[in-house]
Amino acid sequence: MVCKRRTNVKPSEIYKLPNDDYSQNLYWADQDLLQDVFGIEGLRHFEFEEEEKDEPSDLMQHRKLYLALDSDNFLSLYVLEFRGVPFAVVNHLATEHSGNDNDVSVTDRDTYEAARDWLMNKMRKGVDAGMLVDADEELKLDFKGARIATVRGEVKLLPRSHVGFHTGVAIFDEEAVSEGYAERIRPIEKDPGFSGGLSSPKVAGIAADIIADAVIADRKVLVGEFATQNRWIACFFQADGETYAATVEASGLYDKPVHWEHRVSIERVGFAPMFDLIESFHTAGVIDLESKTATDYAEAFELTQDEANMAIGLVAQGGGDFLEAAVAVIRERTPMPEGFGGDVMWVHARLLTEDNKRVLYGLGSMPSVAKAIEAWELRLSMIERDKAAREARAHRP
């Protein structure tokens, strides 16, 4: 630190000068100035938000003299004080265009170092109580779209859809699909007449087997069929208390040898008992509409038996979840019931808000029940606002 003497004023004389009205505690202090004085990395941009705004702090910045040289340049003579002890004089030139300049003169090394240590401790983040855990405690980590789970004896980060809802077990092994593709599809790619498209019965059968082998399930039923031109269903399976569909985003895959092994999605369609209905549809070609599972489903959405049959078939043949299917069937009624028209997103939000237990049959277009409730509250506020606007227009002369 270089001390530049430009006047014959002694620091001790400057310390005795009265403070003007510009004395600043740590919350309000000029951090560019403090950066130049203490040379602490990051001090210039550190936010001392927890400091008292209106009370003196251990470190104070007092202005003793001030002069506006012109409209762009301003001189100030500061004294820094720590716990009542002055230890430095700062000759400060503030300019509008070329930045600031600080000449620093330290008169008390011990106080200066004590002030610097105090500042560094202020900047050092303490351990928040919420961060402290036992090393043997099970952590519920939120990876924003991923979950931690064990696959083939190895702990891995997996997409959230590849991990069960309830116990956090892995329900799909993505690497097994790549391995199965390499072992069973690659060797036949050069066969005469080979078609890599999923419309080929041979390829579709192998693909369904490979994907079904990759699901980690209690029960499964193979499908291997196109639901739409862009959606191919490999299988349905039951795992960790829920029913899922393993599908392939199939745009361009109908008759082209485009790789499908990286396009597999795992989608929840409903809770575990719904698997019985899907399995029966694909293995026996019938649905037991008198079963408790089917009647409970019909009751949850006030469906007729025929409508329940149609909705279950929609899921079994096309994927999607059972809440979506129920809404789709109800919207086919003539006339359409009140509350089921318009954007289907609001219908899903309303149904989940009115009865949270409907989440057993899926979330539709909602990411969660909590988000559904938020969305429906927003919709109600929009309806009230539109109603008020219409009434205001009606009363205009």
KOLKE-879472 format. One line per 2 residues: their letters; for each residue x, y, z of N, C-alpha, C. Coordinates in steps of 0.1 Angstrom, whole numbers, plus 5000, padded with zeros to 4 digits. Layout:
<sites>
a) X/Y/Z/X/Y/Z/X/Y/Z ~ ...;
</sites>
This chain:
<sites>
mv) 5009/4988/5000/5000/5000/5000/5009/5012/5000 ~ 5007/5021/4991/5015/5033/4989/5008/5045/4995;
ck) 5015/5052/5003/5010/5064/5010/5015/5076/5002 ~ 5006/5084/4996/5009/5096/4988/5006/5109/4996;
rr) 5016/5116/5000/5014/5128/5007/5013/5140/4998 ~ 5001/5146/4998/4998/5157/4989/4996/5170/4996;
tn) 4995/5169/5010/4993/5181/5018/5002/5179/5030 ~ 5002/5190/5039/5010/5188/5051/5001/5186/5063;
vk) 4989/5181/5060/4980/5178/5071/4983/5165/5077 ~ 4983/5164/5090/4986/5151/5097/4973/5143/5099;
ps) 4974/5130/5097/4962/5121/5100/4956/5124/5113 ~ 4964/5126/5124/4958/5129/5137/4950/5141/5137;
ei) 4954/5151/5129/4946/5163/5128/4933/5161/5120 ~ 4933/5152/5110/4921/5149/5102/4912/5141/5111;
yk) 4917/5132/5119/4908/5124/5128/4900/5133/5137 ~ 4906/5145/5141/4899/5154/5150/4889/5163/5144;
lp) 4889/5163/5130/4879/5171/5124/4865/5166/5126 ~ 4855/5175/5127/4841/5170/5129/4836/5162/5117;
nd) 4828/5152/5119/4821/5145/5108/4811/5154/5102 ~ 4809/5154/5089/4798/5161/5083/4786/5152/5083;
dy) 4776/5154/5076/4763/5147/5076/4764/5133/5069 ~ 4776/5130/5064/4777/5118/5056/4786/5108/5063;
sq) 4780/5102/5073/4787/5091/5080/4779/5078/5077 ~ 4786/5068/5073/4779/5056/5068/4783/5043/5076;
nl) 4773/5035/5080/4776/5022/5086/4779/5012/5074 ~ 4781/4999/5078/4785/4990/5068/4774/4988/5057;
yw) 4762/4989/5061/4751/4987/5052/4752/4997/5040 ~ 4755/5010/5044/4755/5020/5034/4768/5024/5029;
ad) 4779/5019/5034/4793/5023/5031/4795/5021/5016 ~ 4805/5029/5011/4809/5028/4997/4818/5016/4995;
qd) 4813/5005/4989/4820/4993/4989/4832/4993/4978 ~ 4831/5002/4969/4842/5004/4960/4854/5009/4968;
ll) 4851/5018/4977/4862/5024/4985/4867/5013/4995 ~ 4858/5006/5001/4863/4995/5010/4871/4985/5003;
qd) 4867/4982/4990/4875/4972/4982/4889/4977/4981 ~ 4891/4990/4978/4905/4996/4976/4912/4996/4989;
vf) 4905/4998/5000/4912/4999/5013/4917/4985/5018 ~ 4908/4975/5017/4911/4962/5023/4915/4951/5013;
gi) 4912/4953/5000/4917/4943/4990/4911/4930/4992 ~ 4899/4929/4997/4892/4916/4999/4884/4912/4986;
eg) 4888/4901/4980/4881/4897/4967/4866/4896/4969 ~ 4859/4902/4960/4844/4901/4961/4837/4911/4970;
lr) 4845/4919/4978/4839/4928/4987/4830/4939/4979 ~ 4835/4943/4968/4829/4953/4960/4814/4950/4957;
hf) 4812/4937/4955/4798/4932/4951/4791/4925/4962 ~ 4796/4924/4973/4790/4916/4984/4778/4924/4990;
ef) 4767/4918/4992/4755/4924/4998/4754/4922/5013 ~ 4755/4932/5021/4754/4931/5035/4740/4933/5039;
ee) 4731/4924/5035/4716/4926/5037/4712/4924/5051 ~ 4720/4917/5059/4716/4914/5073/4720/4925/5082;
ee) 4728/4935/5077/4732/4946/5086/4721/4955/5089 ~ 4722/4962/5101/4712/4972/5104/4714/4984/5095;
kd) 4703/4989/5091/4704/5001/5082/4706/5014/5089 ~ 4700/5015/5101/4700/5028/5108/4708/5028/5121;
ep) 4715/5018/5123/4723/5017/5136/4738/5017/5132 ~ 4747/5023/5141/4761/5023/5138/4766/5008/5138;
sd) 4776/5006/5129/4783/4993/5129/4797/4994/5134 ~ 4803/4983/5136/4817/4983/5142/4826/4991/5132;
lm) 4824/4989/5119/4832/4997/5109/4824/5008/5104 ~ 4829/5020/5106/4822/5032/5101/4830/5040/5091;
qh) 4824/5046/5082/4830/5055/5072/4825/5069/5074 ~ 4834/5078/5079/4830/5092/5082/4836/5101/5071;
rk) 4828/5110/5066/4833/5120/5057/4837/5133/5065 ~ 4849/5137/5064/4854/5149/5071/4853/5162/5063;
ly) 4857/5161/5050/4857/5173/5041/4851/5169/5028 ~ 4845/5179/5021/4839/5176/5008/4840/5188/4999;
la) 4842/5186/4986/4842/5197/4976/4838/5192/4963 ~ 4828/5199/4957/4825/5197/4943/4834/5205/4934;
ld) 4843/5199/4927/4852/5206/4918/4844/5212/4906 ~ 4836/5204/4901/4827/5209/4890/4815/5199/4890;
sd) 4807/5199/4879/4795/5191/4878/4799/5176/4877 ~ 4811/5173/4874/4815/5159/4871/4825/5153/4881;
nf) 4831/5161/4889/4842/5157/4898/4840/5162/4912 ~ 4842/5152/4922/4839/5155/4936/4850/5150/4945;
ls) 4855/5158/4954/4865/5154/4963/4859/5151/4977 ~ 4864/5141/4984/4859/5138/4997/4871/5133/5005;
ly) 4872/5137/5018/4882/5131/5027/4875/5123/5037 ~ 4878/5110/5037/4872/5101/5046/4881/5096/5057;
vl) 4875/5092/5068/4882/5085/5079/4875/5072/5081 ~ 4882/5061/5082/4876/5048/5085/4879/5045/5100;
ef) 4869/5041/5107/4870/5039/5121/4864/5025/5125 ~ 4872/5018/5133/4867/5004/5137/4866/5004/5152;
rg) 4853/5002/5157/4850/5001/5171/4855/5013/5178 ~ 4853/5025/5172/4856/5037/5178/4871/5042/5176;
vp) 4879/5034/5169/4893/5037/5168/4896/5041/5153 ~ 4899/5053/5150/4903/5057/5136/4916/5050/5132;
fa) 4916/5045/5119/4928/5038/5115/4933/5041/5101 ~ 4925/5049/5093/4929/5051/5080/4922/5064/5075;
vv) 4930/5071/5066/4925/5083/5059/4924/5079/5044 ~ 4912/5083/5038/4911/5080/5023/4908/5093/5016;
nh) 4916/5097/5007/4914/5108/4998/4907/5103/4986 ~ 4894/5106/4985/4885/5100/4975/4881/5110/4964;
la) 4884/5107/4951/4880/5115/4940/4870/5107/4932 ~ 4858/5113/4932/4847/5106/4924/4845/5114/4911;
te) 4844/5107/4900/4842/5113/4887/4831/5106/4880 ~ 4823/5113/4872/4812/5108/4865/4816/5099/4853;
hs) 4828/5102/4848/4831/5095/4835/4842/5085/4836 ~ 4852/5088/4844/4864/5079/4844/4866/5071/4856;
gn) 4856/5069/4864/4857/5061/4876/4862/5068/4888 ~ 4864/5061/4899/4868/5068/4912/4883/5064/4915;
dn) 4889/5073/4923/4903/5071/4927/4904/5073/4942 ~ 4910/5063/4949/4912/5064/4963/4926/5063/4967;
dv) 4931/5073/4974/4944/5073/4980/4943/5069/4995 ~ 4949/5058/4999/4947/5053/5012/4959/5054/5021;
sv) 4957/5059/5033/4968/5060/5043/4964/5053/5056 ~ 4971/5043/5060/4967/5035/5072/4977/5039/5083;
td) 4971/5043/5094/4979/5047/5105/4980/5037/5117 ~ 4971/5027/5117/4971/5017/5127/4970/5003/5121;
rd) 4981/4996/5120/4981/4983/5114/4972/4973/5121 ~ 4973/4973/5134/4965/4963/5142/4950/4965/5140;
ty) 4946/4978/5141/4931/4981/5140/4927/4978/5125 ~ 4936/4981/5116/4933/4978/5102/4930/4963/5100;
ea) 4939/4955/5105/4938/4941/5103/4926/4935/5111 ~ 4923/4941/5122/4912/4936/5130/4899/4939/5122;
ar) 4898/4951/5116/4887/4955/5107/4886/4946/5095 ~ 4897/4943/5089/4897/4934/5077/4892/4920/5081;
dw) 4897/4915/5093/4892/4901/5097/4877/4902/5100 ~ 4873/4912/5106/4858/4914/5109/4850/4914/5096;
lm) 4855/4921/5086/4848/4921/5073/4847/4907/5067 ~ 4859/4900/5067/4859/4887/5061/4850/4878/5068;
nk) 4849/4879/5081/4839/4870/5089/4825/4873/5085 ~ 4822/4886/5082/4809/4890/5078/4805/4884/5064;
mr) 4815/4883/5056/4813/4877/5042/4814/4862/5042 ~ 4819/4856/5053/4819/4842/5053/4806/4836/5057;
kg) 4800/4828/5048/4787/4823/5050/4787/4812/5061 ~ 4779/4814/5071/4778/4803/5081/4769/4792/5077;
vd) 4769/4781/5084/4761/4769/5080/4747/4771/5086 ~ 4738/4772/5077/4724/4774/5081/4719/4761/5088;
ag) 4710/4763/5098/4706/4751/5105/4699/4741/5096 ~ 4692/4746/5086/4685/4737/5077/4695/4729/5068;
ml) 4707/4732/5068/4717/4725/5060/4724/4714/5067 ~ 4722/4714/5080/4729/4704/5089/4721/4691/5089;
vd) 4728/4680/5085/4721/4667/5086/4731/4657/5091 ~ 4726/4646/5096/4734/4635/5100/4739/4627/5088;
ad) 4751/4623/5088/4757/4616/5077/4750/4603/5073 ~ 4743/4597/5083/4736/4585/5080/4721/4587/5078;
ee) 4717/4600/5077/4703/4603/5075/4699/4602/5060 ~ 4687/4596/5057/4683/4595/5043/4679/4609/5038;
lk) 4685/4613/5027/4682/4626/5021/4671/4625/5010 ~ 4662/4634/5010/4652/4635/5000/4656/4646/4990;
ld) 4665/4642/4981/4671/4652/4972/4662/4655/4960 ~ 4660/4668/4957/4652/4672/4946/4662/4677/4935;
fk) 4663/4669/4924/4672/4672/4914/4666/4679/4902 ~ 4653/4684/4904/4647/4692/4893/4646/4684/4880;
ga) 4638/4674/4880/4636/4666/4868/4644/4653/4869 ~ 4651/4650/4879/4658/4637/4881/4656/4632/4895;
ri) 4659/4619/4896/4659/4613/4909/4671/4604/4911 ~ 4675/4601/4923/4686/4592/4925/4680/4578/4928;
at) 4685/4568/4922/4680/4554/4924/4691/4544/4920 ~ 4689/4532/4924/4698/4521/4921/4693/4512/4910;
vr) 4702/4511/4900/4699/4502/4888/4711/4492/4886 ~ 4708/4480/4886/4718/4469/4885/4729/4470/4895;
ge) 4725/4474/4907/4734/4475/4918/4742/4488/4918 ~ 4740/4497/4909/4747/4510/4908/4738/4522/4911;
vk) 4743/4531/4919/4735/4543/4922/4737/4553/4911 ~ 4725/4557/4905/4726/4566/4894/4716/4577/4895;
ll) 4718/4588/4887/4708/4598/4886/4699/4594/4873 ~ 4686/4594/4875/4677/4589/4865/4667/4600/4862;
pr) 4661/4601/4850/4650/4610/4848/4639/4606/4857 ~ 4631/4616/4862/4621/4614/4872/4611/4604/4868;
sh) 4608/4603/4855/4598/4594/4850/4603/4579/4851 ~ 4616/4577/4853/4621/4564/4853/4622/4559/4868;
vg) 4617/4566/4877/4617/4563/4891/4603/4563/4897 ~ 4600/4553/4905/4586/4551/4911/4582/4563/4919;
fh) 4569/4565/4920/4563/4576/4928/4565/4575/4943 ~ 4564/4563/4948/4562/4560/4962/4575/4557/4970;
tg) 4582/4547/4965/4594/4543/4972/4607/4547/4966 ~ 4607/4554/4955/4619/4558/4948/4627/4548/4941;
va) 4621/4536/4938/4628/4525/4931/4628/4528/4916 ~ 4639/4524/4910/4639/4525/4895/4629/4516/4889;
if) 4622/4521/4879/4612/4513/4872/4615/4512/4857 ~ 4626/4518/4852/4630/4516/4838/4645/4518/4837;
de) 4651/4508/4830/4666/4508/4827/4669/4512/4813 ~ 4671/4525/4811/4673/4530/4797/4685/4523/4790;
ea) 4696/4520/4798/4707/4514/4792/4704/4500/4786 ~ 4694/4493/4792/4690/4480/4787/4684/4481/4773;
vs) 4677/4492/4770/4672/4494/4757/4683/4495/4747 ~ 4693/4503/4750/4704/4505/4741/4711/4492/4739;
eg) 4713/4484/4749/4720/4471/4748/4712/4462/4740 ~ 4698/4461/4742/4690/4453/4735/4689/4456/4720;
ya) 4690/4469/4717/4690/4473/4703/4703/4468/4696 ~ 4714/4470/4703/4727/4466/4698/4727/4451/4695;
er) 4722/4444/4705/4722/4429/4704/4712/4423/4694 ~ 4701/4429/4692/4690/4422/4685/4686/4429/4672;
ir) 4688/4442/4671/4684/4450/4659/4696/4451/4650 ~ 4707/4455/4655/4719/4458/4647/4723/4446/4638;
pi) 4723/4434/4644/4727/4422/4635/4718/4420/4623 ~ 4706/4424/4624/4697/4421/4612/4695/4433/4603;
ek) 4702/4444/4606/4700/4456/4598/4704/4454/4583 ~ 4714/4445/4581/4719/4443/4567/4712/4431/4560;
dp) 4702/4425/4567/4695/4414/4561/4687/4420/4548 ~ 4686/4412/4538/4678/4416/4526/4664/4419/4530;
gf) 4659/4430/4525/4645/4434/4528/4643/4439/4542 ~ 4654/4441/4549/4652/4446/4563/4645/4460/4563;
sg) 4635/4462/4571/4629/4475/4573/4630/4479/4587 ~ 4637/4490/4590/4638/4494/4604/4627/4501/4610;
gl) 4616/4503/4602/4604/4510/4607/4596/4502/4617 ~ 4590/4508/4626/4582/4501/4636/4569/4495/4630;
ss) 4566/4498/4617/4554/4492/4611/4557/4478/4606 ~ 4570/4474/4606/4574/4460/4603/4571/4451/4615;
pk) 4563/4441/4613/4559/4432/4624/4571/4426/4631 ~ 4581/4423/4624/4593/4417/4630/4600/4427/4639;
va) 4602/4439/4634/4609/4450/4642/4600/4454/4653 ~ 4587/4455/4651/4578/4459/4662/4579/4448/4673;
gi) 4579/4436/4670/4579/4425/4680/4592/4426/4688 ~ 4603/4427/4681/4616/4428/4688/4617/4440/4697;
aa) 4612/4452/4691/4612/4464/4699/4604/4463/4712 ~ 4592/4458/4710/4584/4456/4722/4590/4447/4733;
di) 4597/4437/4728/4604/4428/4738/4615/4435/4745 ~ 4623/4443/4737/4635/4450/4742/4630/4460/4753;
ia) 4620/4468/4749/4615/4478/4759/4609/4472/4771 ~ 4601/4461/4769/4595/4454/4780/4605/4448/4790;
da) 4616/4443/4784/4627/4438/4792/4634/4449/4800 ~ 4633/4461/4796/4640/4472/4803/4631/4478/4814;
vi) 4618/4475/4814/4610/4480/4825/4613/4471/4837 ~ 4613/4477/4849/4615/4470/4861/4602/4469/4868;
ad) 4594/4459/4866/4580/4459/4869/4575/4446/4877 ~ 4564/4448/4883/4558/4436/4890/4550/4428/4879;
rk) 4543/4435/4870/4536/4429/4859/4537/4437/4847 ~ 4536/4431/4835/4536/4439/4823/4528/4431/4812;
vl) 4524/4439/4802/4517/4433/4791/4522/4440/4778 ~ 4526/4432/4768/4532/4438/4756/4521/4443/4747;
vg) 4523/4453/4739/4514/4459/4729/4520/4459/4715 ~ 4531/4467/4714/4538/4468/4701/4530/4473/4689;
ef) 4522/4483/4692/4513/4489/4681/4514/4504/4681 ~ 4510/4509/4669/4509/4524/4668/4496/4528/4674;
at) 4496/4538/4683/4484/4545/4688/4480/4555/4678 ~ 4489/4563/4674/4487/4573/4663/4500/4572/4654;
qn) 4500/4580/4644/4511/4580/4635/4524/4584/4642 ~ 4523/4592/4652/4535/4597/4659/4537/4590/4673;
rw) 4529/4580/4676/4530/4575/4690/4528/4560/4689 ~ 4538/4553/4694/4539/4538/4693/4539/4533/4708;
ia) 4531/4523/4711/4531/4518/4725/4538/4505/4725 ~ 4548/4504/4733/4555/4491/4735/4549/4482/4745;
cf) 4545/4487/4757/4539/4479/4767/4533/4488/4778 ~ 4525/4481/4786/4520/4487/4798/4526/4479/4810;
fq) 4528/4485/4821/4534/4477/4832/4529/4483/4846 ~ 4530/4475/4856/4527/4479/4869/4539/4479/4878;
ad) 4542/4490/4885/4554/4491/4893/4552/4501/4904 ~ 4557/4499/4916/4557/4508/4927/4543/4514/4929;
ge) 4533/4506/4928/4519/4511/4931/4512/4519/4920 ~ 4518/4519/4908/4512/4527/4897/4512/4519/4885;
ty) 4504/4524/4875/4504/4517/4861/4510/4527/4852 ~ 4519/4522/4843/4526/4530/4834/4525/4525/4819;
aa) 4528/4534/4810/4529/4530/4796/4543/4533/4791 ~ 4549/4524/4784/4562/4527/4778/4559/4529/4763;
tv) 4562/4542/4759/4558/4546/4745/4571/4551/4738 ~ 4569/4552/4725/4580/4557/4716/4574/4569/4708;
ea) 4581/4580/4709/4578/4592/4701/4582/4588/4686 ~ 4572/4585/4678/4574/4577/4666/4573/4586/4653;
sg) 4574/4599/4654/4573/4607/4642/4585/4603/4633 ~ 4582/4599/4620/4593/4595/4611/4597/4581/4612;
ly) 4591/4573/4622/4596/4559/4624/4586/4549/4618 ~ 4575/4553/4612/4566/4543/4607/4572/4533/4597;
dk) 4579/4539/4587/4585/4529/4577/4599/4533/4574 ~ 4606/4540/4583/4620/4544/4581/4628/4538/4591;
pv) 4640/4533/4588/4650/4527/4597/4657/4538/4606 ~ 4649/4546/4613/4654/4556/4622/4655/4550/4636;
hw) 4665/4553/4643/4667/4547/4656/4657/4551/4666 ~ 4650/4542/4672/4640/4545/4682/4644/4543/4696;
eh) 4656/4537/4698/4660/4533/4712/4662/4545/4721 ~ 4663/4557/4716/4665/4569/4724/4652/4577/4725;
rv) 4641/4572/4721/4629/4579/4721/4618/4573/4730 ~ 4622/4565/4739/4613/4558/4748/4609/4567/4759;
si) 4596/4568/4762/4591/4576/4773/4583/4567/4782 ~ 4584/4570/4795/4576/4563/4805/4566/4572/4811;
er) 4553/4568/4809/4542/4577/4813/4533/4571/4823 ~ 4530/4577/4834/4520/4572/4843/4506/4573/4838;
vg) 4498/4563/4838/4484/4564/4833/4474/4563/4844 ~ 4478/4558/4856/4469/4557/4867/4475/4549/4878;
fa) 4467/4546/4889/4473/4539/4900/4472/4524/4897 ~ 4478/4516/4905/4481/4502/4902/4469/4493/4898;
pm) 4457/4495/4904/4446/4486/4900/4442/4488/4886 ~ 4444/4499/4880/4440/4501/4866/4447/4492/4856;
fd) 4458/4486/4861/4466/4477/4852/4457/4465/4849 ~ 4449/4460/4858/4440/4448/4856/4431/4451/4843;
li) 4426/4463/4842/4417/4466/4831/4424/4466/4818 ~ 4436/4472/4818/4444/4472/4806/4449/4458/4802;
es) 4454/4451/4811/4458/4437/4808/4447/4429/4803 ~ 4435/4430/4808/4424/4422/4804/4420/4426/4789;
fh) 4421/4439/4786/4418/4444/4773/4428/4438/4763 ~ 4441/4437/4766/4451/4432/4756/4452/4417/4756;
ta) 4449/4410/4767/4450/4396/4767/4437/4388/4764 ~ 4426/4394/4768/4413/4387/4766/4404/4394/4757;
gv) 4407/4407/4754/4399/4415/4745/4386/4420/4751 ~ 4385/4419/4765/4373/4424/4772/4377/4431/4784;
id) 4368/4439/4789/4370/4447/4802/4359/4443/4811 ~ 4363/4440/4823/4353/4436/4834/4347/4449/4839;
le) 4337/4454/4833/4331/4467/4838/4323/4466/4851 ~ 4321/4454/4856/4315/4452/4869/4325/4451/4880;
sk) 4338/4451/4877/4348/4450/4887/4348/4463/4896 ~ 4353/4462/4908/4353/4474/4916/4362/4485/4910;
ta) 4373/4481/4904/4382/4491/4898/4375/4499/4887 ~ 4367/4492/4879/4360/4499/4868/4348/4507/4873;
td) 4341/4502/4883/4330/4510/4888/4334/4522/4896 ~ 4345/4520/4904/4351/4532/4911/4355/4543/4901;
ya) 4361/4539/4890/4366/4548/4880/4354/4556/4874 ~ 4343/4548/4871/4331/4555/4865/4325/4564/4875;
ea) 4325/4560/4888/4319/4569/4898/4327/4582/4900 ~ 4341/4581/4899/4349/4592/4902/4347/4604/4891;
fe) 4342/4600/4879/4340/4610/4869/4325/4610/4864 ~ 4316/4603/4871/4302/4602/4868/4300/4598/4854;
lt) 4307/4587/4850/4306/4581/4837/4296/4570/4837 ~ 4289/4568/4826/4280/4556/4824/4289/4544/4822;
qd) 4284/4533/4822/4292/4521/4820/4298/4520/4806 ~ 4290/4525/4796/4295/4525/4782/4306/4535/4781;
ea) 4305/4547/4788/4315/4557/4787/4328/4552/4794 ~ 4326/4545/4805/4338/4539/4812/4345/4529/4803;
nm) 4337/4521/4796/4343/4511/4787/4351/4519/4776 ~ 4345/4530/4771/4352/4537/4760/4365/4544/4765;
ai) 4364/4549/4777/4376/4556/4783/4387/4547/4786 ~ 4384/4535/4791/4394/4525/4794/4401/4520/4781;
gl) 4392/4519/4770/4397/4515/4757/4407/4526/4752 ~ 4403/4538/4754/4412/4549/4749/4426/4548/4754;
va) 4427/4546/4768/4440/4544/4774/4447/4532/4769 ~ 4440/4521/4769/4446/4508/4765/4451/4508/4751;
qg) 4445/4515/4742/4449/4516/4728/4458/4528/4724 ~ 4456/4539/4732/4463/4551/4728/4472/4557/4738;
gg) 4473/4551/4750/4481/4557/4761/4474/4569/4767 ~ 4481/4578/4772/4475/4589/4780/4470/4584/4793;
df) 4465/4593/4802/4461/4588/4815/4445/4587/4815 ~ 4440/4581/4826/4426/4578/4827/4418/4591/4830;
le) 4424/4601/4836/4417/4614/4838/4415/4620/4824 ~ 4425/4621/4816/4424/4626/4802/4413/4619/4794;
aa) 4413/4605/4795/4403/4597/4788/4389/4600/4792 ~ 4387/4601/4806/4374/4604/4811/4369/4618/4805;
va) 4377/4628/4805/4373/4641/4800/4370/4640/4785 ~ 4378/4633/4778/4376/4632/4763/4363/4626/4760;
vi) 4359/4615/4768/4346/4609/4766/4334/4618/4770 ~ 4336/4625/4781/4325/4634/4785/4323/4645/4775;
re) 4334/4650/4769/4332/4661/4760/4325/4657/4747 ~ 4323/4643/4745/4316/4638/4733/4301/4639/4736;
rt) 4297/4641/4748/4282/4641/4751/4276/4653/4743 ~ 4263/4651/4740/4255/4661/4733/4242/4664/4742;
pm) 4241/4676/4747/4250/4687/4747/4262/4684/4756 ~ 4273/4691/4754/4284/4690/4763/4281/4696/4777;
pe) 4284/4689/4788/4281/4694/4801/4288/4707/4804 ~ 4282/4715/4812/4288/4728/4816/4301/4725/4824;
gf) 4311/4733/4820/4324/4731/4827/4334/4722/4820 ~ 4329/4716/4809/4338/4707/4801/4343/4713/4788;
gg) 4338/4725/4784/4341/4731/4772/4354/4739/4773 ~ 4358/4745/4762/4370/4754/4762/4383/4746/4763;
dv) 4393/4753/4768/4407/4747/4769/4406/4735/4779 ~ 4410/4723/4775/4409/4712/4783/4418/4713/4796;
mw) 4429/4721/4795/4437/4723/4806/4429/4728/4819 ~ 4420/4737/4816/4412/4742/4828/4403/4731/4833;
vh) 4398/4723/4824/4389/4711/4829/4397/4702/4838 ~ 4409/4699/4834/4418/4690/4842/4420/4697/4856;
ar) 4423/4710/4855/4426/4717/4868/4414/4717/4877 ~ 4402/4719/4871/4390/4720/4880/4387/4706/4886;
ll) 4388/4696/4878/4385/4682/4883/4394/4678/4895 ~ 4407/4681/4893/4417/4678/4904/4415/4686/4916;
te) 4411/4699/4914/4409/4708/4925/4396/4704/4933 ~ 4386/4700/4926/4373/4697/4932/4374/4683/4940;
dn) 4383/4674/4935/4384/4661/4942/4399/4657/4940 ~ 4407/4659/4950/4421/4655/4949/4423/4640/4946;
kr) 4414/4632/4950/4415/4618/4949/4415/4613/4934 ~ 4411/4622/4925/4411/4619/4911/4425/4618/4906;
vl) 4435/4622/4913/4449/4620/4909/4452/4606/4908 ~ 4444/4597/4914/4446/4582/4912/4446/4579/4897;
yg) 4438/4586/4890/4436/4583/4876/4444/4592/4866 ~ 4454/4600/4872/4462/4607/4864/4461/4622/4867;
lg) 4470/4630/4860/4470/4644/4862/4466/4652/4849 ~ 4463/4645/4839/4460/4652/4826/4471/4661/4822;
sm) 4468/4673/4819/4478/4683/4815/4485/4690/4826 ~ 4482/4686/4839/4487/4693/4850/4500/4686/4855;
ps) 4510/4694/4860/4522/4687/4865/4520/4681/4879 ~ 4511/4687/4887/4509/4682/4900/4495/4687/4905;
va) 4490/4681/4916/4477/4686/4922/4479/4700/4926 ~ 4490/4703/4933/4492/4717/4937/4492/4727/4926;
ka) 4498/4724/4915/4498/4732/4903/4483/4733/4897 ~ 4476/4722/4898/4462/4722/4893/4454/4732/4902;
ie) 4456/4732/4915/4448/4741/4923/4452/4755/4920 ~ 4465/4758/4918/4469/4772/4915/4463/4776/4902;
aw) 4463/4767/4892/4458/4770/4879/4443/4773/4879 ~ 4435/4765/4887/4421/4767/4888/4418/4780/4896;
el) 4425/4784/4906/4423/4796/4913/4426/4808/4903 ~ 4436/4807/4894/4438/4817/4884/4427/4818/4875;
rl) 4421/4806/4870/4410/4806/4861/4398/4813/4867 ~ 4395/4810/4880/4384/4816/4886/4385/4832/4887;
sm) 4397/4836/4890/4400/4851/4890/4398/4857/4877 ~ 4402/4850/4866/4400/4855/4853/4385/4855/4849;
ie) 4377/4845/4854/4363/4845/4851/4356/4857/4858 ~ 4360/4859/4871/4355/4871/4879/4358/4884/4872;
rd) 4370/4885/4867/4375/4898/4861/4367/4900/4848 ~ 4365/4890/4840/4357/4891/4828/4343/4895/4831;
ka) 4337/4888/4841/4323/4891/4845/4322/4906/4849 ~ 4331/4911/4857/4331/4925/4861/4332/4934/4850;
ar) 4340/4931/4840/4342/4939/4828/4329/4939/4820 ~ 4322/4928/4819/4310/4928/4811/4299/4936/4818;
ea) 4298/4935/4831/4288/4942/4839/4291/4957/4837 ~ 4304/4961/4838/4307/4975/4836/4303/4980/4823;
ra) 4305/4972/4812/4302/4977/4799/4286/4978/4797 ~ 4279/4969/4804/4264/4968/4803/4258/4981/4810;
hr) 4265/4987/4819/4259/4998/4826/4264/5012/4820 ~ 4272/5011/4810/4276/5023/4804/4264/5030/4796;
p) 4263/5043/4797/4252/5049/4789/4254/5048/4774;
</sites>
